[in-house]
Amino acid sequence: MTGTTAAGGLHLPRYVREPAALRTPVGFPDYRSAALRAPLRTPVDLPHRLTEITGPVLGEDRVRPGDADLTVRSGGEALGQRVLVHGRVLDSDGRPVSDALVEVWQANAAGRYRHVGDNWPAPLDPHFDGLGRVVTDSLGRYEFLTIKPGAYPWGNHHNAWRPAHIHFSLFGRAFTQRLVTQMYFPDDPLFGQDPIFNAIPAAARHRAISRCSLERTQDNWALAFEWDVVLRGTDQTPFETDDDGDVA
């Protein structure tokens, strides 16, 4: 992040732009629904002014104890393999971003979302709603205890199945530092036929895949996966520029 001086001598930071070759395209022909929601013109990067660099106010009561544990809801335990997903949120200079709101949503172990638009015949789990949130600590760390999501069909092409993934939404130190993305699990056999994953430029795809972390795995309880999220800059995590709230 570099600095510039605005009128009146106010020193405003400037965020390093991601190289165009590493940007996930807004429209990707193999991802059929992108044609219905992607802009037809090339996005224009606007200058960062005081409004864009002012940090969001989340409120102390917005995140409650237990929001980061997705495995216990409605008086019971969710079904499936427990996983501990953890990592850090970093800025464009690799510095930890504290007090960042991290929200997740995902399918259950059978690959079904608790969503009105998801009606494929997989069972719903009465003790799993697939929603969680947490605020990063002073070192930029976050942690969720959840269930590994299942793969599911989604009708994009013949025999189309989404790899296991967790959706992330993050706010950094400024309103322009919002990231909406998907975290994948290592060595998924469905990567090769998934157009959402393959829309990410090949050189940046590894940034969307978590790493199995045996040192953080909880014995006899939960596997652990580590995934750091970079909000901006040359090492930015691949993200979705326009999120319309669908469940793909």
C-alpha positions in Angstrom: 0.0 0.0 0.0 1.4 3.4 -1.0 0.4 6.9 0.0 -0.8 10.1 -1.8 -1.5 13.6 -0.6 -5.0 14.9 -1.3 -6.2 18.5 -1.3 -5.6 20.1 2.1 -2.5 18.0 2.8 -4.4 14.8 3.9 -2.3 11.7 3.3 -4.4 9.0 1.8 -3.3 5.4 1.2 -3.4 3.8 -2.2 -3.9 0.1 -2.6 -1.7 -1.9 -5.0 -3.8 -3.0 -8.0 -3.8 -6.7 -8.9 -2.1 -7.5 -12.3 -4.8 -7.9 -15.0 -3.4 -11.3 -16.0 -4.3 -12.7 -12.5 -7.8 -11.2 -12.2 -10.6 -13.7 -12.4 -12.8 -12.6 -15.4 -16.2 -11.2 -14.6 -17.7 -13.3 -17.4 -16.6 -16.8 -18.1 -18.3 -18.7 -21.0 -18.2 -22.1 -19.4 -19.9 -20.8 -16.3 -23.4 -20.5 -17.9 -25.1 -18.2 -15.4 -22.3 -15.6 -15.7 -23.8 -14.5 -19.0 -26.9 -13.4 -17.2 -25.2 -11.3 -14.5 -21.8 -10.2 -15.7 -21.4 -6.7 -17.0 -20.9 -6.3 -20.7 -18.2 -3.6 -20.4 -14.8 -3.8 -18.8 -14.9 -2.6 -15.1 -13.3 0.8 -14.4 -11.0 1.2 -11.4 -12.1 4.3 -9.5 -9.6 6.4 -7.4 -9.6 5.7 -3.7 -10.8 8.7 -1.7 -11.5 9.2 2.0 -14.9 7.5 1.9 -13.4 4.3 0.4 -10.6 4.1 2.9 -12.7 4.7 6.0 -13.0 1.5 8.0 -16.4 -0.1 8.5 -18.1 0.0 11.9 -19.2 -3.6 12.7 -20.6 -3.1 16.2 -19.6 -5.2 19.2 -22.9 -7.0 19.3 -23.0 -8.1 15.7 -20.9 -11.2 16.3 -21.9 -13.5 19.2 -20.1 -16.2 21.0 -20.6 -19.5 19.2 -21.2 -17.9 15.8 -17.9 -19.5 14.6 -19.0 -23.0 15.5 -21.3 -24.3 12.8 -21.5 -27.8 14.2 -23.9 -27.2 17.0 -27.3 -25.5 16.1 -30.9 -25.9 17.1 -30.1 -28.1 20.1 -28.1 -30.8 18.4 -24.9 -31.7 16.5 -24.5 -31.6 12.7 -23.8 -34.7 10.8 -20.6 -35.1 8.8 -16.8 -34.8 9.1 -15.8 -32.0 11.5 -13.2 -29.7 10.1 -11.4 -26.7 11.7 -10.8 -24.0 9.1 -8.3 -21.4 10.2 -5.9 -18.8 8.8 -5.1 -15.1 8.7 -6.5 -12.1 6.9 -3.7 -10.0 5.4 -3.4 -6.7 3.5 -1.5 -6.0 0.3 1.8 -5.7 2.2 1.3 -9.0 4.1 0.4 -7.3 7.3 -2.3 -8.9 9.5 -5.8 -7.2 9.3 -7.3 -7.2 12.8 -11.0 -6.7 13.6 -12.0 -7.9 10.1 -15.5 -9.4 9.8 -15.3 -12.9 8.2 -18.5 -14.6 7.2 -19.0 -18.0 5.7 -21.8 -20.0 4.2 -21.8 -23.6 2.8 -23.6 -26.7 1.9 -24.1 -29.5 4.5 -22.3 -32.9 4.4 -24.8 -34.1 1.8 -24.1 -31.2 -0.5 -27.3 -29.3 0.2 -27.8 -25.7 1.2 -30.5 -24.5 3.6 -31.7 -22.2 0.8 -35.1 -21.9 -0.9 -33.4 -22.3 -4.3 -31.8 -25.6 -3.5 -34.2 -28.4 -4.1 -32.1 -31.3 -5.2 -33.0 -34.6 -3.3 -30.2 -34.6 -0.7 -31.3 -34.5 3.0 -31.3 -31.4 5.0 -29.6 -31.4 8.4 -31.8 -29.9 11.1 -28.7 -29.1 13.2 -26.8 -27.4 10.4 -27.7 -24.0 8.8 -24.3 -23.5 7.1 -23.8 -20.0 8.3 -21.0 -18.6 10.5 -19.1 -15.4 11.3 -16.1 -14.2 13.4 -13.9 -11.2 13.8 -10.2 -11.5 13.3 -8.0 -11.1 16.4 -5.0 -8.7 16.8 -2.8 -10.9 14.6 -5.4 -11.2 11.8 -6.4 -14.8 12.8 -9.8 -16.4 12.2 -11.1 -19.9 13.0 -14.3 -21.8 12.2 -15.4 -25.3 13.4 -17.7 -26.7 10.7 -18.6 -29.8 8.7 -16.8 -30.6 5.4 -19.4 -29.8 2.7 -20.4 -32.4 0.2 -20.2 -32.1 -3.6 -23.5 -31.4 -5.4 -24.9 -31.3 -9.0 -25.7 -27.9 -10.4 -26.8 -28.3 -14.0 -24.2 -26.1 -15.6 -23.2 -28.9 -18.1 -23.6 -32.6 -18.4 -22.8 -34.5 -15.2 -21.7 -31.2 -13.5 -20.7 -31.4 -9.9 -19.3 -28.6 -7.7 -16.1 -29.5 -5.8 -16.4 -29.2 -2.0 -16.1 -25.5 -1.1 -16.9 -22.8 1.5 -18.0 -19.3 0.6 -16.2 -16.5 2.3 -17.1 -12.8 2.7 -14.6 -10.5 4.3 -14.3 -6.8 5.2 -10.9 -5.4 5.8 -9.9 -1.9 7.1 -11.9 -0.1 4.4 -15.2 -0.5 2.5 -13.2 -1.1 -0.7 -11.5 -4.0 1.0 -14.4 -6.5 0.7 -13.6 -9.9 -0.6 -16.2 -12.5 -1.7 -14.6 -15.8 -2.6 -14.6 -19.6 -2.3 -12.2 -21.8 -0.4 -11.6 -25.3 -1.8 -10.1 -28.4 -0.3 -6.8 -30.0 -1.6 -6.7 -32.7 -4.2 -10.4 -32.6 -5.1 -11.1 -34.9 -8.1 -13.7 -32.4 -9.4 -11.4 -29.5 -10.0 -10.8 -30.4 -13.7 -14.4 -30.1 -14.7 -15.5 -27.1 -12.6 -15.8 -23.9 -14.6 -15.9 -21.7 -11.5 -12.6 -22.9 -10.2 -11.1 -22.9 -13.7 -12.2 -19.3 -14.3 -9.3 -18.4 -12.0 -6.1 -17.8 -13.9 -3.9 -20.9 -13.6 -1.1 -19.0 -11.8 -3.5 -17.9 -9.1 -5.6 -21.1 -8.5 -3.4 -22.4 -5.6 -4.5 -19.3 -3.6 -8.1 -20.6 -3.5 -7.1 -24.1 -2.1 -6.6 -24.7 1.6 -3.8 -26.8 3.1 -4.3 -29.8 5.4 -2.8 -28.8 8.7 -2.0 -31.9 10.8 -0.4 -29.7 13.5 -3.8 -28.0 14.1 -5.8 -31.2 13.7 -7.7 -32.0 16.9 -7.0 -35.7 17.9 -10.2 -37.8 17.7 -12.3 -34.8 16.9 -11.6 -32.7 13.8 -9.3 -32.4 10.8 -7.8 -28.9 10.3 -7.3 -26.9 7.1 -5.3 -23.7 6.8 -6.2 -20.9 4.4 -4.8 -17.3 4.5 -6.8 -14.6 2.7 -5.1 -11.6 1.1 -7.5 -8.7 0.5 -5.5 -6.8 -2.2 -2.3 -6.6 -4.1 -0.2 -8.9 -6.2 -0.9 -11.9 -3.9 -4.6 -11.2 -3.6 -6.9 -14.2 -3.1 -9.1 -14.8 -6.2 -12.5 -13.2 -5.6 -15.9 -12.7 -7.2 -16.4 -9.1 -8.3 -20.2 -9.3 -8.3 -21.9 -11.4 -5.7 -25.6 -11.8 -6.3 -26.3 -14.1 -3.4 -26.7 -17.4 -5.4 -25.6 -20.7 -3.9 -23.3 -21.9 -6.6 
